Amino acid sequence: MVAVSPDYTLRLRYAWRVCSVTSLGLVLIGIAGSTLNVALPAVVRHFHATPFESSWILLSFLLVNTASLVFFGRVADLLGRREVYLAGFALFTVASLLAGLAPDVWFLVAMRVLQAIGSAMILANGTVIITDAFPPDRLSQGMGVYIGTLSIAQLAGPTVGGLIAEAAGWQWIFWVNVPAGVVALLWGAFTLRRMPRGPREPVDALGNLLIFAALTAFLLALSEIGNGGPVVIVGGVVAAVLAPLVLLVERRASHPVLDLRLFGGRMLVWANLASFCNALARAALILVVALHFQAARGVDAFTAGLSVLPVPVGMALASPIAGALGRRVSPYALSIGGSLFSAAGLAVLMAAARAGTPYWIIGVGLFLAGCGSGTFLTGNTTQVMSALPAGSLGVVNGFRLMVMNVGIVISVGLSLSVLTSAVSPALRAQVYAGTLSRLSPVAVEQLMAGFRLTYGVLFGVALAGGLFAALARSPRAVR
């Protein structure tokens, strides 16, 4: 029997309390995202939103969250990780309260932007706090529980979102975050220890601005690609011009928001590319499937929420199992296996994308995709965070999350563009409102062709992610 020192026991006890705090943050953000994915048609109908406005209710949050993750990772290194993390809870809670009071769609979009900033402050620091708190030999277990809570949030979110949208009104989709945010803020303030601040160094404001501008231009072009016109051309040109400018500015910055020198190692490059592909293949799945059941089958939001449950169920089961296996199976192997499971699930959905397909077939595809995502996220996160020097955890984790979130942003924008390209511009508003099935079987069949194409694109991306995960091999990858 191996003796366990009192210091190790105390550290592990504190680590699990920290895990409870960070898991609350992930639950808060996960529920907020997954409820809106299902209840979007109710919001669209309330505001009579156009297709462009409908897509930006989702994209505004994703864009700002993505562009500010690295920034708040850096700010936390300088001002204190605990302080920035708790401030994120406070901002997210206030923005959720105001979002439910939105008088028009663009005020709602503005509150989604504030939610995104608070979310970035939470996400950029949660994984680092977990990594710092756990002993190295228990990190995979802590990470499995941490990521598993996101699965639980996504498990509850669609059902809760659908039920709230039908029974209480879309405003309560945001207001349910308020008591949860207050509890998370108080528990975090009580539990988290103060951490020493790093040296005061300048923040790369120009780099952050350029990244935000490039992503905005790209998303504008992507969201309008189905309609064509000058927005697509101008947005694409601006994004193409700004991308190399970002690299040039970041190479010359004294303290760049994207320190590319930290990613010179082969494993980190391929692991981050695999994370990007997995996020792109995973992120829009619940949204797309919920639109399938509401727009093509005419079900209500609550029934649509129940229909997508196999995804979070798969994640909720696979994440802790993968975390437990992490003591015997390398994170490298878990990443590859997770990617292949995700691809298999999307292949089933692509083959089953027909109006009369029995639900159990769709459910199998969703469950496989969920298991794959839970396994991949646990393995990939552990693999990357274990390889980083302690002094760069904040910045590098922010970059890792930003890469993953760029995949999420593109996933939503690309999936909506590919999906709605199958129907005429006049019918796209009916897709977002979930009312297309009321028109004609011909319109529904056109939309199902869009679903098949969307799943096919996501399947190809998932396979690419499996290839990148296989290339992310390090000398310590197999044990």
Secondary structure, DSSP 8 states (H G I E B T S, - for coil): -----HHHHHHHHHHHHHHHHHHHHHHHHHHHHHHHHHHHHHHHHHHT--HHHHHHHHHHHHHHHHHHHHHHHHHHHHH-HHHHHHHHHHHHHHHHHHHTT-SSHHHHHHHHHHHHHHHHHHHHHHHHHHHHHS-GGGHHHHHHHHHHHHHHHHHHHHHHHHHHHHHT-THHHHHTHHHHHHHHHHHHHHH-------------HHHHHHHHHHHHHHHHHHHTTTT-SHHHHHHHHHHHHHHHHHHHHHHH-SS-SS-GGGG-SHHHHHHHHHHHHHHHHHTTHHHHHHHIIIIIS---HHHHHHHTTHHHHHHHHHHHHHHHHTTTS-HHHHHHHHHHHHHHHHHHHHHH-STT--HHHHHHHHHHHHHHHHHHHHHHHHHHHHTS-GGGHHHHHHHHHHHHHHHHHHHHHHHHHHHHTTS-HHHHHHHHHT-GGGT-HHHHHHHHHHHHHHHHHHHHHHHHHHHHHHH---TTS--
